[in-house]
Amino acid sequence: MHPCRWIAVLSLLAVVMAAPGETPKATSDAKTLLVALKDLDPQVRRDAAFALAYLVRIGREAIPDLVAAVEGKDELVRVFAVFALAGIDPAWEKKAVEILVTALKSRDELIHRHAADELMLLAGQCKRVVPGVIEALQARESHVRAAAVRVLGTIRPAPREVIRALSKALQDSDDCVIEAAVVALENIGAEAREAVPALVTSIKKLRPELLFELGDVLHTIGPASQELRETHPLAVAAQRAVGAFP
C-alpha cells in the first residue's frame, strides 16, 4: 500500500476506535506515525503530523520527534506538530501561539486555515493567544484580519481587550472583516455591550443585507441604544424584526 494511503487508513482507524465525544485511545498507530513524520515524502509527513495533532493520543515520549518536526522547513507540518506539543506540554503553548500566528499570515490557504482552527482550539485554554491574535489585526491582508477576528470571537470569557479589538475591527476597510466582527460580537453576547457605540457607527459601512445581522447582534448584546433609533431607519427596522424595539 502506498505510504500516503497507509497514513490515511491509520488516521481513519484512530477516529473509528474512539467513542463519540471521547479522545481516541493510545494505539501502536502513534509509533507508526512518529516514524512517518520523518518520511522523505512531504505528503506522508503532513498526513502523519495531522494525525498526531488530532487523531491519536500521544504522550511525552513523542516530544523529541515533534520538536524535530517543528524545527523543520515544512510550515504545515510545523503547524500540526506544535499544536500537538502544546497539547502534551503547556510549556509549549507560547511557542505554539507564535508559530500559529505567523502561519495565520501565510498565503497558502491550507496553512492559513489550519492555523486559524488551531488558534481557536487553543484560545479556550491559553491566555497567550489574545495578544498575538490582536496583533494579527494589523496585517495588510484582509483575510488574515478576518481570521484573527473569528479567533477572537471564540475566546470565553471575552476579556476587555478582545471587545475593544473587535470594536475597532468594525471600522475596517474590508466588508469581510466587518462582517466577521459583527458575528463575533453576536457570539460573545452580553459581555460585548461596550461595543454598542462602535456597532452603531458601523451602520454607515454595512451592506443593507447586513443590517438585519446587526439587529440580531444588538438584540443579543442587550437593549438597543436611542442613538441607533434616531440615526438609521433601516437599522430600526432590523431591530423590530428581531424584537429589540417595540
Backbone bond lengths (Angstrom), bond angles and torsions (degrees), N, CA, C in turn:
res aa  C-N    CA-C-N  psi(-1)  N-CA   C-N-CA  omega(-1)  CA-C   N-CA-C  phi
1 M - - - 1.474 - - 1.523 109.20 -
2 H 1.341 116.39 139.61 1.456 121.04 179.22 1.531 109.44 -62.74
3 P 1.352 117.83 139.67 1.467 120.89 -177.07 1.518 114.05 -52.46
4 C 1.358 117.40 -40.86 1.475 119.38 -178.92 1.520 110.84 -61.47
5 R 1.335 115.02 -42.07 1.467 118.34 -180.00 1.525 110.35 -68.47
6 W 1.324 116.26 -35.10 1.465 120.25 179.88 1.524 110.71 -63.76
7 I 1.323 116.62 -42.87 1.456 120.16 178.09 1.526 110.36 -64.00
8 A 1.323 116.53 -41.76 1.464 120.26 179.26 1.520 110.82 -60.93
9 V 1.335 116.50 -40.21 1.463 120.73 178.73 1.518 110.18 -64.33
10 L 1.326 117.06 -43.27 1.465 120.57 179.25 1.532 110.52 -61.39
11 S 1.321 116.07 -41.72 1.462 120.05 179.29 1.520 110.87 -62.18
12 L 1.311 116.20 -44.37 1.454 120.96 179.42 1.521 111.12 -62.68
13 L 1.324 117.08 -41.94 1.465 120.95 178.41 1.516 111.09 -61.23
14 A 1.335 116.59 -38.56 1.460 119.85 -179.87 1.518 110.94 -62.59
15 V 1.327 116.31 -38.75 1.467 119.99 179.01 1.520 110.59 -69.03
16 V 1.324 116.74 -45.52 1.459 121.31 -177.32 1.522 111.29 -62.40
17 M 1.345 117.07 -36.04 1.463 121.30 -177.17 1.518 112.79 -70.34
18 A 1.339 116.87 -18.19 1.461 119.46 -178.77 1.514 110.03 -91.94
19 A 1.334 115.40 133.94 1.464 119.59 174.97 1.518 108.17 -70.97
20 P 1.344 118.52 155.96 1.460 121.16 179.86 1.524 111.64 -54.04
21 G 1.349 115.34 130.35 1.461 119.85 177.78 1.505 114.21 83.05
22 E 1.311 118.97 -0.31 1.453 121.45 -179.25 1.519 110.60 -110.32
23 T 1.343 115.17 156.19 1.455 120.28 175.15 1.519 108.55 -75.37
24 P 1.334 118.30 137.53 1.460 119.50 177.93 1.519 111.44 -54.88
25 K 1.313 117.29 143.07 1.454 122.24 -177.58 1.524 110.81 -76.26
26 A 1.328 115.31 150.72 1.448 120.39 178.39 1.524 109.14 -63.93
27 T 1.307 117.04 133.74 1.456 121.66 179.66 1.511 108.99 -138.64
28 S 1.333 115.11 174.81 1.460 119.53 176.30 1.522 110.79 -68.10
29 D 1.356 116.12 -11.88 1.455 120.11 177.14 1.526 110.76 -56.34
30 A 1.339 116.93 -36.39 1.461 120.43 -176.82 1.525 111.02 -58.34
31 K 1.315 116.92 -43.56 1.467 120.17 179.72 1.523 110.79 -64.86
32 T 1.321 115.35 -40.07 1.464 119.62 178.78 1.523 110.62 -64.10
33 L 1.324 115.98 -40.28 1.457 120.66 -179.73 1.523 111.66 -67.72
34 L 1.319 117.28 -36.40 1.458 120.69 178.61 1.525 110.93 -65.36
35 V 1.330 115.75 -35.67 1.467 119.84 175.08 1.530 109.61 -67.12
36 A 1.329 115.76 -43.62 1.461 120.72 -179.14 1.526 111.89 -64.55
37 L 1.319 116.83 -21.59 1.459 121.75 179.62 1.530 111.26 -63.83
38 K 1.338 116.38 -18.23 1.468 121.31 -178.82 1.530 111.59 -106.74
39 D 1.337 116.10 8.46 1.460 119.91 -176.62 1.534 111.27 -62.49
40 L 1.321 116.28 152.80 1.463 121.16 179.05 1.526 111.94 -71.54
41 D 1.310 116.56 -25.23 1.464 121.44 -179.33 1.536 109.07 -81.50
42 P 1.346 118.50 118.62 1.463 120.14 -177.43 1.528 113.91 -61.12
43 Q 1.347 117.05 -32.29 1.461 119.03 179.56 1.528 111.17 -69.15
44 V 1.328 116.41 -36.00 1.470 120.05 176.39 1.526 109.45 -63.17
45 R 1.329 116.63 -43.33 1.466 119.95 179.67 1.524 110.87 -62.46
46 R 1.326 116.31 -40.67 1.465 119.88 -179.23 1.532 111.35 -67.64
47 D 1.315 116.51 -41.99 1.471 120.10 177.78 1.524 110.78 -62.00
48 A 1.334 115.57 -42.15 1.464 120.06 -179.56 1.523 111.03 -65.40
49 A 1.335 116.79 -43.61 1.462 121.03 -179.61 1.522 111.01 -63.33
50 F 1.334 116.22 -41.14 1.469 120.27 178.03 1.527 110.55 -60.94
51 A 1.334 116.38 -46.89 1.463 120.34 -178.97 1.520 111.44 -62.90
52 L 1.329 116.70 -39.49 1.469 120.35 179.48 1.532 111.08 -67.49
53 A 1.320 116.57 -32.41 1.466 120.27 -178.98 1.514 112.28 -75.65
54 Y 1.342 117.31 -34.56 1.455 120.47 -168.77 1.528 116.69 -121.29
55 L 1.320 117.29 -27.46 1.459 117.74 -163.33 1.526 116.87 -112.87
56 V 1.300 118.39 -19.99 1.464 118.66 178.96 1.518 110.22 -127.89
57 R 1.305 115.30 148.89 1.456 119.88 177.78 1.522 108.53 -81.89
58 I 1.330 115.44 128.35 1.461 119.92 179.77 1.517 109.50 -127.45
59 G 1.323 115.99 154.80 1.455 121.94 -178.54 1.516 111.68 -111.62
60 R 1.329 115.09 -169.66 1.458 120.46 -175.98 1.525 112.53 -64.94
61 E 1.322 116.28 -18.92 1.461 118.47 178.94 1.532 111.90 -64.72
62 A 1.332 115.70 -17.77 1.467 119.59 -179.41 1.531 112.40 -85.21
63 I 1.333 117.19 -10.51 1.463 120.46 -173.10 1.533 113.45 -57.03
64 P 1.346 119.99 -48.37 1.477 118.60 -178.06 1.531 113.21 -56.60
65 D 1.320 117.28 -43.74 1.463 120.25 -179.44 1.531 111.54 -68.11
66 L 1.322 116.53 -37.78 1.465 120.04 179.19 1.531 111.31 -69.30
67 V 1.330 116.21 -38.08 1.466 120.38 177.13 1.530 109.97 -61.80
68 A 1.331 115.79 -43.20 1.463 120.01 178.12 1.536 110.40 -60.41
69 A 1.334 116.32 -37.92 1.461 120.51 179.41 1.528 110.85 -67.84
70 V 1.339 116.40 -39.00 1.465 120.81 178.25 1.526 110.81 -64.26
71 E 1.308 116.39 -33.17 1.469 121.08 -179.29 1.528 112.47 -82.44
72 G 1.341 116.64 -3.30 1.455 120.54 179.93 1.521 112.35 -78.66
73 K 1.333 116.52 -177.22 1.462 121.62 -174.68 1.528 114.10 -97.68
74 D 1.331 117.32 -13.39 1.464 119.97 -178.67 1.530 108.75 -79.75
75 E 1.347 116.58 111.42 1.461 120.01 -172.67 1.523 112.75 -66.36
76 L 1.319 118.04 -35.51 1.465 119.33 179.61 1.522 111.11 -68.98
77 V 1.323 117.16 -39.93 1.463 120.79 175.60 1.526 109.53 -61.57
78 R 1.328 117.02 -40.88 1.468 121.05 179.43 1.527 110.73 -61.77
79 V 1.330 116.06 -41.03 1.473 121.11 179.89 1.529 110.50 -60.68
80 F 1.318 116.56 -47.91 1.468 120.19 -179.99 1.528 111.48 -67.32
81 A 1.335 115.99 -43.97 1.466 120.39 -174.68 1.523 111.90 -65.90
82 V 1.330 117.49 -42.54 1.462 119.22 -177.99 1.524 110.72 -70.26
83 F 1.334 117.51 -31.47 1.462 120.58 175.40 1.524 109.93 -65.53
84 A 1.336 116.73 -41.16 1.465 120.89 176.97 1.528 110.48 -63.14
85 L 1.326 116.91 -40.62 1.471 120.97 179.31 1.527 111.55 -63.78
86 A 1.338 116.81 -41.38 1.468 120.35 179.18 1.522 110.91 -63.08
87 G 1.328 116.40 -30.14 1.465 120.20 178.04 1.515 112.51 -74.54
88 I 1.321 116.91 -25.79 1.473 121.28 179.84 1.523 111.13 -86.98
89 D 1.336 115.37 -44.85 1.466 120.91 -172.37 1.535 109.80 -134.01
90 P 1.351 118.46 112.49 1.467 121.59 -179.50 1.525 113.26 -56.52
91 A 1.328 117.24 -22.08 1.462 120.22 178.92 1.529 111.64 -62.24
92 W 1.332 116.02 -18.51 1.461 120.89 -179.55 1.526 112.84 -90.32
93 E 1.327 117.72 -2.74 1.462 120.15 -176.24 1.527 112.50 -60.75
94 K 1.331 116.87 -43.59 1.464 120.38 -178.71 1.522 110.70 -60.98
95 K 1.332 116.40 -47.00 1.465 120.55 179.42 1.526 110.31 -64.18
96 A 1.328 116.31 -37.90 1.465 120.28 179.44 1.524 110.66 -61.17
97 V 1.325 116.78 -44.70 1.463 120.55 179.61 1.520 110.52 -62.03
98 E 1.328 116.78 -42.70 1.474 120.72 -179.68 1.531 110.70 -59.97
99 I 1.325 115.74 -48.15 1.469 120.36 -177.81 1.524 111.06 -67.40
100 L 1.324 116.69 -41.51 1.463 120.23 -177.40 1.528 112.30 -70.05
101 V 1.330 117.24 -37.02 1.467 119.89 177.19 1.527 109.83 -66.27
102 T 1.339 116.52 -39.43 1.469 119.97 175.84 1.526 110.04 -63.39
103 A 1.332 116.57 -43.42 1.469 121.03 179.94 1.524 111.88 -66.35
104 L 1.327 116.13 -27.12 1.465 120.71 178.32 1.530 110.42 -60.63
105 K 1.324 116.58 -26.34 1.465 122.00 -178.07 1.526 112.43 -90.14
106 S 1.320 115.94 2.60 1.466 119.91 -177.91 1.529 111.37 -65.47
107 R 1.318 116.28 146.50 1.460 120.81 175.14 1.525 111.36 -81.58
108 D 1.328 115.98 -11.99 1.460 120.96 176.89 1.530 108.25 -78.69
109 E 1.320 117.00 116.38 1.462 121.78 -174.85 1.523 111.92 -58.74
110 L 1.338 117.70 -39.07 1.462 121.22 -178.30 1.524 110.97 -65.46
111 I 1.324 116.57 -45.01 1.466 121.09 179.23 1.524 109.95 -64.90
112 H 1.318 115.67 -46.13 1.467 121.43 179.83 1.534 111.22 -57.80
113 R 1.330 116.37 -45.89 1.472 120.74 -176.84 1.520 111.89 -66.54
114 H 1.328 117.18 -44.20 1.463 119.57 -179.89 1.528 111.46 -67.49
115 A 1.328 116.94 -36.56 1.466 119.67 177.33 1.524 110.38 -62.08
116 A 1.330 117.01 -43.19 1.471 121.17 178.59 1.524 110.64 -62.76
117 D 1.334 116.74 -44.89 1.466 120.76 -179.94 1.528 111.11 -60.45
118 E 1.326 116.65 -42.05 1.466 120.09 -176.64 1.531 111.30 -72.84
119 L 1.317 117.32 -34.86 1.463 119.63 175.35 1.525 110.64 -64.26
120 M 1.330 116.53 -37.25 1.466 119.67 176.39 1.524 110.89 -63.18
121 L 1.332 116.10 -40.52 1.459 119.85 -179.74 1.527 111.30 -69.42
122 L 1.317 116.47 -35.29 1.471 120.16 179.21 1.525 112.27 -76.50
123 A 1.334 116.15 -26.10 1.468 120.46 -172.75 1.522 113.32 -56.53
124 G 1.312 116.85 -33.52 1.457 120.47 -177.85 1.511 114.38 -73.40
125 Q 1.334 117.28 -17.05 1.458 119.63 -175.42 1.518 113.81 -124.08
126 C 1.314 117.29 -6.54 1.457 119.91 -173.88 1.523 110.56 -131.93
127 K 1.341 117.26 110.94 1.459 121.94 -178.96 1.525 111.75 -68.57
128 R 1.320 116.37 -18.53 1.470 119.63 -179.08 1.531 112.17 -67.72
129 V 1.318 116.68 -15.68 1.463 120.35 -179.08 1.528 110.85 -63.93
130 V 1.324 117.28 -38.45 1.464 121.69 -170.76 1.533 113.62 -58.01
131 P 1.345 120.29 -55.90 1.474 118.68 -176.97 1.530 113.09 -60.56
132 G 1.321 116.62 -41.02 1.452 120.06 -178.92 1.515 112.94 -64.41
133 V 1.329 116.71 -40.75 1.463 120.47 -179.05 1.528 110.27 -72.91
134 I 1.317 117.89 -39.01 1.465 120.06 176.45 1.528 109.87 -60.04
135 E 1.311 116.60 -39.18 1.470 120.28 177.49 1.532 111.24 -60.99
136 A 1.339 115.86 -35.35 1.469 120.38 -179.57 1.522 112.07 -65.84
137 L 1.335 117.75 -16.51 1.461 120.92 177.08 1.526 111.96 -67.87
138 Q 1.342 116.67 -12.03 1.463 121.08 178.84 1.526 111.94 -90.48
139 A 1.323 117.21 -0.99 1.469 120.53 -177.53 1.524 111.07 -62.07
140 R 1.316 116.27 149.42 1.463 120.50 178.32 1.526 111.64 -69.76
141 E 1.321 115.77 -34.17 1.463 120.67 -175.16 1.527 110.48 -78.05
142 S 1.319 116.25 125.87 1.459 120.17 -177.42 1.523 112.13 -65.26
143 H 1.347 118.68 -32.32 1.468 119.76 -179.13 1.525 111.02 -68.01
144 V 1.335 116.43 -28.34 1.467 120.24 175.98 1.522 109.83 -71.49
145 R 1.327 116.43 -44.26 1.466 120.02 179.01 1.526 110.90 -62.63
146 A 1.331 116.67 -41.60 1.468 120.11 179.51 1.522 110.89 -63.88
147 A 1.326 116.72 -41.14 1.470 119.98 178.74 1.520 110.61 -64.73
148 A 1.322 116.92 -40.78 1.464 120.59 178.66 1.521 110.54 -61.70
149 V 1.331 116.72 -40.96 1.466 121.13 177.85 1.530 110.38 -61.08
150 R 1.336 116.57 -43.97 1.473 119.81 -179.59 1.531 111.34 -63.29
151 V 1.319 116.92 -37.45 1.473 120.29 177.30 1.527 109.74 -64.11
152 L 1.323 117.03 -46.89 1.471 120.84 -179.40 1.522 111.25 -59.92
153 G 1.312 116.45 -32.47 1.464 120.10 -179.52 1.511 114.33 -70.08
154 T 1.336 117.35 -9.53 1.466 120.64 179.86 1.532 112.71 -97.18
155 I 1.322 117.67 -6.44 1.471 121.07 -173.64 1.525 110.24 -80.26
156 R 1.330 116.25 125.04 1.464 122.85 179.55 1.533 110.76 -134.81
157 P 1.333 117.40 136.74 1.464 124.54 -11.34 1.517 110.17 -66.77
158 A 1.319 116.88 152.33 1.460 120.72 -175.81 1.527 110.10 -80.26
159 P 1.335 117.80 113.74 1.468 119.35 178.01 1.525 111.27 -67.99
160 R 1.310 116.15 162.77 1.463 121.01 -175.31 1.527 112.22 -59.27
161 E 1.345 116.38 -37.13 1.462 118.16 -178.25 1.527 111.89 -65.88
162 V 1.339 116.65 -27.18 1.471 120.13 176.18 1.519 110.17 -69.99
163 I 1.338 117.46 -45.08 1.470 121.19 178.75 1.523 110.15 -60.77
164 R 1.318 116.20 -42.26 1.464 119.69 179.88 1.524 111.27 -65.93
165 A 1.334 116.59 -40.01 1.468 120.22 179.40 1.527 110.77 -65.01
166 L 1.335 116.44 -40.58 1.464 120.14 178.94 1.534 111.09 -69.24
167 S 1.327 116.76 -35.45 1.467 120.55 176.53 1.524 110.10 -62.47
168 K 1.317 116.11 -41.84 1.459 120.83 178.60 1.530 110.79 -66.09
169 A 1.344 116.12 -36.24 1.470 120.56 179.86 1.520 112.01 -63.97
170 L 1.340 117.00 -22.44 1.472 120.75 177.73 1.525 111.72 -65.79
171 Q 1.344 116.55 -16.68 1.459 121.02 179.54 1.533 111.61 -99.06
172 D 1.328 116.52 11.21 1.462 120.65 -178.31 1.537 110.91 -63.03
173 S 1.315 115.52 158.18 1.472 120.19 -179.95 1.524 112.76 -82.19
174 D 1.336 116.87 -8.69 1.465 120.83 -176.12 1.527 110.76 -109.38
175 D 1.324 116.54 130.27 1.467 121.38 -178.61 1.524 112.86 -59.80
176 C 1.333 116.95 -36.48 1.466 120.28 -177.89 1.526 111.32 -65.46
177 V 1.328 116.08 -36.59 1.464 120.47 178.48 1.527 109.63 -69.19
178 I 1.328 116.73 -43.41 1.471 120.68 179.40 1.530 110.18 -61.90
179 E 1.328 115.92 -45.82 1.460 119.57 -179.54 1.529 110.89 -62.28
180 A 1.330 116.76 -40.38 1.470 120.63 178.58 1.527 110.51 -63.36
181 A 1.340 116.23 -37.11 1.466 120.11 179.40 1.526 111.09 -68.52
182 V 1.324 116.76 -39.89 1.473 120.95 177.79 1.528 109.86 -60.76
183 V 1.327 116.77 -46.88 1.463 121.20 -179.84 1.531 110.72 -64.91
184 A 1.333 116.99 -40.71 1.470 120.97 -179.87 1.522 110.55 -61.69
185 L 1.327 116.95 -43.26 1.462 120.35 -179.90 1.529 111.46 -67.63
186 E 1.330 116.17 -35.80 1.469 119.15 176.01 1.523 110.56 -63.26
187 N 1.330 116.31 -41.62 1.463 120.12 179.78 1.531 111.91 -65.35
188 I 1.325 116.13 -34.41 1.466 120.01 179.77 1.530 110.72 -70.37
189 G 1.333 116.06 -37.71 1.463 119.49 174.96 1.516 114.36 80.95
190 A 1.334 116.31 -140.75 1.462 122.04 -171.39 1.519 113.49 -58.46
191 E 1.330 117.30 -26.85 1.468 120.27 178.99 1.528 111.64 -62.59
192 A 1.331 116.59 -17.80 1.467 120.89 -173.76 1.520 113.04 -95.63
193 R 1.330 118.85 17.99 1.468 120.69 -177.07 1.525 112.53 -57.35
194 E 1.313 115.67 -31.13 1.461 119.96 -179.73 1.537 111.60 -60.02
195 A 1.333 116.45 -21.57 1.465 120.77 -176.38 1.522 113.47 -85.82
196 V 1.332 118.60 -4.05 1.469 120.73 -175.96 1.532 112.33 -55.87
197 P 1.347 120.14 -46.94 1.473 118.69 178.90 1.531 112.76 -57.76
198 A 1.311 116.99 -40.14 1.464 120.30 179.04 1.524 110.85 -67.27
199 L 1.329 116.48 -35.95 1.463 120.29 177.42 1.526 110.51 -64.28
200 V 1.328 115.97 -41.24 1.460 120.35 179.00 1.527 109.65 -63.15
201 T 1.322 116.86 -44.49 1.467 121.41 179.47 1.527 111.44 -62.74
202 S 1.328 116.40 -34.64 1.463 120.12 -176.18 1.528 113.26 -70.36
203 I 1.332 116.82 -12.08 1.466 120.51 -178.06 1.530 111.32 -53.57
204 K 1.323 115.90 -40.94 1.463 120.39 -176.78 1.523 111.94 -63.24
205 K 1.341 117.23 -23.13 1.466 120.58 -177.35 1.520 112.53 -97.06
206 L 1.311 116.98 -14.23 1.458 119.60 -173.67 1.522 112.31 -76.67
207 R 1.312 115.72 141.44 1.464 119.76 170.58 1.532 107.70 -66.68
208 P 1.337 118.38 148.93 1.470 121.32 -177.02 1.528 113.15 -52.01
209 E 1.345 117.02 -38.78 1.463 118.70 -177.86 1.527 113.01 -68.82
210 L 1.348 116.69 -15.84 1.462 119.35 179.09 1.528 112.42 -88.28
211 L 1.315 116.84 -9.95 1.462 119.32 -178.80 1.526 111.63 -63.96
212 F 1.325 116.85 -34.50 1.461 119.38 178.25 1.526 110.69 -70.32
213 E 1.343 115.36 -33.18 1.466 119.28 173.62 1.522 109.44 -63.08
214 L 1.331 115.61 -40.79 1.457 120.05 177.76 1.526 110.79 -62.42
215 G 1.330 115.83 -38.99 1.460 119.08 177.13 1.511 111.49 -59.09
216 D 1.322 116.54 -43.62 1.461 120.91 177.42 1.522 111.20 -60.10
217 V 1.334 115.17 -42.24 1.464 119.95 -177.55 1.514 111.08 -62.40
218 L 1.318 116.15 -51.39 1.465 119.55 -177.45 1.526 111.61 -64.69
219 H 1.318 116.20 -33.06 1.463 119.96 177.11 1.530 110.08 -67.68
220 T 1.341 116.26 -37.53 1.464 120.80 179.48 1.517 111.31 -70.47
221 I 1.340 116.00 -41.99 1.460 120.48 -176.51 1.523 111.47 -67.78
222 G 1.340 116.66 -42.05 1.450 119.20 -178.02 1.517 110.78 156.35
223 P 1.317 118.02 -167.28 1.464 121.66 -176.92 1.529 111.54 -55.29
224 A 1.324 116.48 134.21 1.454 120.82 178.50 1.523 110.14 -70.73
225 S 1.321 115.19 150.24 1.461 118.72 -176.82 1.524 111.60 -79.97
226 Q 1.329 116.38 153.55 1.458 121.52 176.30 1.523 110.51 -63.89
227 E 1.335 115.46 -32.52 1.463 120.29 179.30 1.522 110.93 -59.46
228 L 1.322 115.98 -39.36 1.456 120.04 179.19 1.531 110.28 -64.59
229 R 1.325 117.02 -41.86 1.465 121.87 179.87 1.538 110.65 -58.68
230 E 1.331 114.91 -34.54 1.458 119.76 -172.33 1.522 113.97 -90.86
231 T 1.341 117.28 -16.65 1.462 118.43 -170.12 1.521 115.31 -104.15
232 H 1.331 118.13 -21.05 1.462 116.52 -174.57 1.532 111.24 -149.97
233 P 1.328 117.84 107.29 1.474 121.41 -177.97 1.520 113.24 -59.08
234 L 1.341 116.87 -39.05 1.466 119.35 -179.28 1.526 111.05 -65.09
235 A 1.329 116.00 -37.97 1.461 119.52 178.49 1.529 110.31 -66.23
236 V 1.329 115.98 -38.01 1.469 119.52 176.54 1.522 109.75 -61.41
237 A 1.335 116.35 -42.71 1.466 120.30 177.88 1.524 110.59 -61.14
238 A 1.320 115.29 -40.56 1.462 119.70 178.00 1.523 110.38 -63.00
239 Q 1.338 115.54 -41.24 1.458 119.55 179.02 1.523 111.39 -64.01
240 R 1.328 116.03 -41.87 1.466 119.48 179.36 1.521 110.73 -63.28
241 A 1.323 115.43 -35.21 1.469 119.92 -178.10 1.524 111.52 -62.37
242 V 1.339 116.55 -29.75 1.463 118.96 -179.38 1.526 111.74 -106.44
243 G 1.321 117.40 5.86 1.450 120.69 173.57 1.503 115.96 85.91
244 A 1.351 117.16 15.74 1.459 118.73 -179.96 1.524 111.80 -79.30
245 F 1.344 115.86 -28.62 1.460 120.68 175.36 1.531 108.66 -113.22
246 P 1.313 118.88 148.17 1.463 121.34 173.80 1.519 111.01 -72.63
